[in-house]
Amino acid sequence: MLDHAALSARFFFPRRAKVDPAFWVDTHDGERLACFRATPHPGAPTVVYFHGNGEVVSDMLPAFPSWMASLGCNVVLAEYRGYGMSTGMPALVSQLDDVGTLLDAIDVPDERLVLFGRSLGSLYAIEGARRRPGAAALVLESGIFDVGERVRLRVSAADVGATEEELDAELARYFDPVGSLAAFRGHTLVLHTRHDTIVAAHHAESSHAAAREPKKLVLFDDGGHNDIFWRNREAYMAAVAELLRSLR
């Protein structure tokens, strides 16, 4: 139901872009994901980054890997189906399984794994935390807590051939941020702006409330959903650097 063509067409905003070199990940159902990997510090923590909607891996190059390298970390930039050079079509639930496939492919021990999700990517970072509750850290930037709220902005239950009750049941089956965050044993850092008009700040507050200690919530006064980094660059980078340095 949540991979219905009507939802995928209205929920996702993929675009094509080249990644060179690509780190290819083969999914369980025959698609290929064009991710990116850089390992300048063998044995160091690896940050697995899930980008936002309408973004692609190449948007993060070379700045994000360079920043992570300066903090002594390796990086993997995850790509979604139908985005960048990846095959297939975007699909909300199928991409949950892709998270597990990607984490298996990079073969990083949980104690050296950092999951980082921005906006849409927060759904997949939280899925990574559900699958790897012993990971070192989880970072959620402008993240989504209530998936149902976002889905219903795009489609009705009838659009995906369901009743409201059936849609609620399907959302609960695949997305349980309360359970996933409560079970996660690593550090959790939540970054958001108070004036985000796309994903409101209550999503960040709910994520922080659900997470167990150690955890930190940073609500910036400046900027919105798409300029949170640039409007708060120094404080944003300091918060992430503090977290990553604490893992050493």
N, C-alpha and C positions, 0 to 999 in steps of 0.2 A: 504493500500500500504506500509506504513512504518513498519507494523508488518509482512510483507511478510517473509516467511521462509528463503529465500535466504539472505535477509538483516540480520535477526536475527542470522543466522548461522555464518556470516562473521563479524558482528559488535560486538557481545558479546563474552566474554570469561569466562563463568561461571565455578565454581568448587564447589564441595561438602565439607562441614565442619560442625561440630557439634557446636551448641550454647546451653549452659546450664547455667541458665534457658532461654528458648526462650520466647519472648513476641509475641504471635501469632496474626496476623492480617488477617482477612478473606476478600478477595476481592469481588467485586460485581459480578464476574463471576465464583466464586467457588474455587479459588486458596487460598492457605494459605502461608503467608509470615512469616518466622522465624526471627523476629527482636529481639532486646535486649532493655531492659529499666532498668534504675537505677534512683531512686528518693531519694537520701540521704538528700535533702534539700527541704521539702515540701513548696510549694508556691514560690520557687525561679525560675529563668529562666530555661527553658528546651531547650537544644541544640539538634536538630534533624539532625543527620549526615548521608549523602548519600555518600557512598564510591565509589572508582573508579572501572574501568573495570578490571577484573582479580583478584579483591579483594573480600573478604567476611567479614561479620560482625565479625567473630571470630578473624580476623587479628587485630582488634582494641581492643581486650580484653587481659588483664584488663587495659592497659595503658591509652586509651582515656577516659573511664569513670572516672578513678582515677584522671586524669588531670582536667577534668571538675569539679569533686567534690571539688578539691583543690581550684577552682575558685568560689565555691559557687553555682554551677549549677547542675541541673539534666541532664540526657542524654537519648536519644533514638537513637539507631543505626538501620537505615532502611536497610532491605534486599530486593533484587530483585527476581523476578520470576526465578526459576531454579538455584538460587545461595544458598549456604549454605544448610539449610534443607528445603528451600521453595519448594513448588510444582510448576508445570507449566514450561513454556519455556520463556526465556527472550523475551521481545517485546517492542520496542521503545515507541510506543504510548500508549499501554495498561498500561504501568508503570506510565504514567502521571496520569491516574485515580487512580492508587494505592497511589499516593502521597496524594490525597484528602482523601482517605479511611484511611490512616495511621494518618493523622492529626485529623480526626474526632475521631479515636479510642483513641488517647492519651488525647484528650479533655483538651488542654492547652489554656488559653486565649491568644489572639494575642499579647497583651502587654508583655507576658512572654515567647514568642516563638522566638527562634533563629534558622534559617535555615543555614546549613553548607554543602556545596557540594564540593567534590574533583573530578576533571577530569570529567568522565562521570556523576558523581553524581551532578555536577553543573547544568546539564539540569533539574534534579528533584528538586534541591534546588530553582532554578529560577521558576519552576512550582509552588512550594510551595509559593513563593513570589507573583506569579500571583493570586493564590487562596486566599492568606492571605496578602494583601497589607499593612495591619496594623501591621504586625509582628514587633517585636522589632529590629531584625537585620538579615542580610544576609551575609554569608561569602562564597566566591568563591575561591577555591585553585586549581591552574593549570586548570582553567575552560575552557569550550567550549562556544564560542559565536556564531560562524557560524556552525550550525548543518549540513547544506548542504555540506560544505567542508568535514566534517568527513564522512558523508554517502557516498559521491562519491569516497572516497578513498577505499571503500569496494565493492560497487556495481554500476552498470550503471542503468539508467532508464529502459532499456530493461530487465535487470535482475529481476525487480519487476513488469514487465508487463505494463510499462508506457512510455509515451513520456517525453522528458526533461521538457516540459511545465507543464505536469501533476505532475511530481515529484516536481517541484518548487512550484506549487500551494499547494500540500499536506504539504510540509515543512513549508510554510508560514501559513497554516491553524493551525498547531499544535505548531509551535515554533516561538515565536515573542519576542526575548529577549529585543529588543528596547522598545516595549510597556510595557512589564512586569517590566523591571527595572525602566523605567521612572515613572510608576505608584506606585512603591513601596515606602512607606513613612518612613520605618525604616532606621537604619544605614546600609551602605554597605561597606564591607571590601574585597578587591580583592588582592590576593596573587599569585605571579607567579615568575618564574625565567626568566631572560633575554635570556637565552640560552636553553630554552626548545625546543627540536627537535621533540617532538611528538605533542604537542599543542603549537604553536608559541605564543610569547608574545603579538602579535597584538590582540589575543582573549581577553586578560586581559585589554588591553588599550581600546578596544571597549566596554567591559562591564562597565568599569569605566566611560567612556564618556557618556554612556546611562543612568547610574544611577543618581538619584537626590541627592542633599545634605541631610544629612551628608554622606560623602563617603571618602574612602581612598584607594589609590593604592600603594602597596609595590612590587617593582620589585627587586628581589635578584640577585646579581652578581654571586653567587656560585650555583652549582648544576643544575639539570635538572628536567625533569618531575617526575621521580620516587624517587629522593633523595632530593627534595626541603626541606622537614622537617629536615632530618638528617644533611644536609650541612648548614642549616641556623637555627638550632634548637633554639638558644637563641633569635634571633630577631623575628623568627616566633612566638614563644610562647609569647613573649612580646607584639606583635601586637594583637594577639587574646585576651590576658589577658586585655590589655588596653580597647578593645572594650567591653568585657563582664563586666568589672568593671564599665564602664560608664553607664550601664543599670540599676544599683542599685539605 
